Amino acid sequence: MARKCWIERNKRKAKTVARYSDLRHKLKKEKDYVGLTMLPRDASPTRLVNRCEVTGRRRAFLRRFRLSRITFREMASHGMIPGVTKSSW
C-alpha cells in the first residue's frame, strides 16, 4: 500500500485543481500566461496522479476500474467486480 502522505497529497492537489479550474480557463482564454505563472503549481491538472482507489498504487493503473492491476486481479478473481469474468479458451 502506498504511504498515506502520498495519497493525502494527491487529494490536496485535486482540491487545488478544482479551486483554480475556472480561473485557469479564463486566463488561458485571454492568453494571459503571466497570470497563469502566478497561480500555484498544484493548480495544474497535469500534476495529479492516477492512484488505485483501494491501495493507492500509481503504477499499472486501469482507468476504467480506477484500480491497479494487482487489486483488479484479486477483486475479479473473488467476483467482486460485476461483469468481469476470467477468460478461458
Buried (B, 14 or more C-beta within 10 A) or exposed (E): EBEEEEBEEBEEBBEBBEEBEEEBEEBEEEEEEEBBEEBEEBBBBEBBBEBBEBBBBBEEBEEEBBBBBBBBEBBBEEEEBEEEEEEEE
